[in-house]
Amino acid sequence: MSTSEWISRSVSKLLPGPGARAGKAGAAPPVADRSVKSGLPSVAHAAPACAPDPGAVPMAATAARGRDLARSTHERLAGGLRLKGEAMSPRLLRHTLDALRAVVEGRLSEVEGGRRARAVAQWYALASPAQRRDCWLLMSEQFVADPQVIKLAQARFAGAVGTPEEAVAEVHYRRATVSPRRRLLQRFSVFPEGIRFLVDLRAEMLPALKSDPGLQALDVEMEYLFSTWFDVGFLELRRISWDSPASLIEKLIKYEAVHDIKSWADVKNRLDSDRRCYGFFHPRLPDDPLIFVEVALLHEIAHGITPLLDESAAVEDLNQATTAIFYSISNTQSGLRGVSFGDSLIKRVVETLKTEFPRLKTFATLSPIPGFRAWLGKNAGAMLERLDDKARAELARAVGSDAQSVTSAELLGAAEKALALESKSALRHWLLQCAAQYLGREWVERKPLDAVARFHLGNGARVERINWAGDPSAKGMKQSYGLMVNYLYDLKRLDRHRAMLGQGRVPVSASVEELFM
């Protein structure tokens, strides 16, 4: 029997056979994994991970290893019985590993490797979540680079440094550190739906990373490959308009992550003549934008989102438009986390807009401040302590308290009615001061604390203006007491702003600077 015939037969046994639907007359009963004659059981017949397994060893038998410590795939492959809570028996795990190894078998053509990978993907599509997790673990733990080969190559490289052999030794060392896992993933990318399969696989796997460190090697490998496969040089910038296919417009509705699209009238307003929407597309995912940005063409920087989403608002005169406002940027593929498109998207869109509308001079965002309310909930006391006696007394009067005993809890309670505050309210001014502190002075791991700020500031923008009641919706109140912020993309100062950020200083406008305590 040829290798191709063997892998086809083995993978076919993973697929559900006739009568696999539970509850149908004549349906076959679950086959125990320990049955020698059953071969590799189908997904539909495999015992559920949560069901009692007649061949399972009680978890108490492994108490010496720790109550909640799961076995590695190395331990399970060497075993004979499945422990309670494990999706696959050691026998099925070995067969699955054989199927994966067959994908990267030596001297195998790319086409045949792609066929085998596709067969595994077909099995995966019908596998249970627990069985998929076992597949991830096999890919992560069993396809590692040979440590002895790495050690020898490293020693050779270290000894060759400074000699004519250094370059060759470096090449050998680099090759030695490449894991078979990378080759496995590359084979999955061969068949037409392979990249979509891998992106969806990683999206499903990401939530499990915190609880299962054994998956990190696979995750890092996938992120590395995706950063290569989805390099912006391979992406196409396309405008999405009301004339685009309905299926594509439906994707906008589905993936919009900043301001929910509530109706077809809403999306039509966002695609009107005074608006632009652009997305990055990959040749292997031609019908799915990887990321898209919504732009409003105006005559000034927008203060709030409500006018932009008003379906009854008059269309802007494009002959008078001088300002492009980026008011929503949405990533659509969670499986591509860690692969950056946003900075390149904004730059490409700016270039496109300048060509179409030469009068445009100002490029800015109208952005949410998603982490502000949660941060203030933890730091209101510290911000209160920053005030001098006069400011503290004014703030106390604003909430009906005594200057000496006003508490952060009172301030946060009064902030629940932020939208009703008058323009000269001390509490309103204090909230703006706190927002300026959060955006311009709070850091984590040498980066701005707020995720949206981190993105735009990293692209060379500056904090231009903090807008009161910029988003009065329930979501806006929940995120930031209704505050929004403009980040300005001054095309002549992007590099200067990045340099400032690298030195630990957030670039801000004079009006924001005045808000610092």
Buried (B, 14 or more C-beta within 10 A) or exposed (E): EEEBEEBBEBBBBBBBEEEBEEEEEEBEEBBBBBEEEBBBBBBBBBBEBEEEBEBBBEBEEBEEEEEEEBBEBEEBBEBEBBBBEBBBBBBBBBBBBBBBBBBBBEEBEEEBBBBBBBBBBBBBEBBBEBBBBBBBBBBBBBBEBEEEBBEBBBEBBEEBEEEEBEEEBBEBBEEBEEBBBBEBBBBBBBBEEBBBBBBBBBBBBBEBBEEBEBBEBBBEBBBBBBEEBBEBEEBEBBBBBBEBEEEBBEBBBEBBEBBEBEEEEBBBBBBBEBBBBBBBBBEBBEEBBBBBBBBBBBEEBBBBBBEBBEEEEEEBEEEEBBBBBBBBBBBBBEBBBBBBBBBBBBBBBBEBBBEEBEEBEBBBBBBBBBBBBEBBEEBBEEBBEBBEEEBBBBBBBBBEBEBEEBBBEBBBEBBEEBEEBEEEBBBBBBBBBBBBBBBBBBEEEEEBBBEBBBBBBBBBBBBBBBBBBBBBBEBBBEBBBBBBBBBBBBEEBBEEBBEBBEEEEBBBBEEBEEBEB
